[in-house]
Amino acid sequence: MAMKAAVFHRPGQIALEHRDVYDVGDDEILLQIRAASICGTDLRIYKDGHFKIPEGCSRVLGHELAGVIVKVGRLVSGYREGMRISLTPNIGCGHCEICRQGYNNMCPDYTVFGISVDGGFQEYMRIPSSAIRGNNIFELPDPLSFPEAAVVEPLSCCYNGLKVLDPTPEDSVLIIGSGPIAACFVQLAKTWGARQVIVVGRRPSRLAEMERFGPDIVIDSSKLDLLAEVRRITRGRGVDVVVTAASSPELQPLALQLLAIHGRVNFFGGLRKGTRVEIETNLAHYKGLRLTGTTGASNEDYFRSLRLVADGRIDLKAIVSHTFALADINAAFEFAQSGEGLKMLVLHE
């Protein structure tokens, strides 16, 4: 049986190809993909490649996905044909110190769907035994649709990022960015009970989209001086928590200036490799600031995020702004690069 797969060959080139459906082994699972969303990581790989995809190697991208199990290897237990599932993308080795502590996303010898092994931009996907042993598979609660489930992965990364900042009902939270990640952070901060949630961005269309997720204040930094506006809003105090949900080196030193005494910041948006940023460490010293960073999400983060969506406390439907068929994968990537809309989803019938 043949299937369609969108295959990344080199930066700027993804080709729709026909391949044989995977012949899974006794310790593997065959998944029929129903939805896969385009991540900023996918866009960076499409533009610049990835060190885990060496020149001459092809890969099916896509690590935010959901689907239906259609075949279970005879040595696999706990899963069945017809089960609706989603996956955490980072597969830890399972035996190193970091994995033993529960941080599969931080394993120094990790593999990942859509980068190390073929991912979700294809009709069927093989789930290797390492992912089954690593507890990367999650059965979907009945209320969850496949499009929602595909977006739980980025939500879980935001959950991990906000968890280390631990906002309280006394805190003001400022999120720099107005994309789908910012939409996740806004809703999570509200769920955490933050006193005030502020969103900052430079694109009016996206800031208008942010309004539906319930921020208390929206700042257009293309029209207002951000530092002056935050000082005005907080009467000179500053905010308690800042998340840099945009990949801009200029934002990181600015974030420290926006913080109140004992404020916390998460440098969530990664920068291009080799980028150096000058930070005024005296601000951290004299104001008692806490500087953090997070990447990805553990299986526990994913489980908790999945439950928040299933319970109706986080709305992921509103984050999906555009859908594409697999045959239109190049159009989907081009549109995602335009900066319009929020989350692009590739749907499979």
Secondary structure, 3 states (H helix, E strand, C coil): CEEEEEEEEECCEEEEEEEECCCCCCCCEEEEEEEEECCHHHHHHHHHCECCECCCCCECCCCEEEEEEEEECCCCCCCCCCCEEEECCEECCCCCHHHHCCCHHHCCCCEEECCCECCCCECEEEECHHHHHCCCEEECCCCCCHHHHHCHHHHHHHHHHHHCCCCCCCCEEEEECCCHHHHHHHHHHHHHCCCEEEEEECCHHHHHHHHHHCCCEEEECCCCCHHHHHHHHCCCCCEEEEEECCCCCCHHHHHHHHEEEEEEEECCCCCCCCCCCCCCHHHHHHHCCEEECCCCCCHHHHHHHHHHHHCCCCCCHHHEEEEEEHHHHHHHHHHHHHCCCCEEEEECC
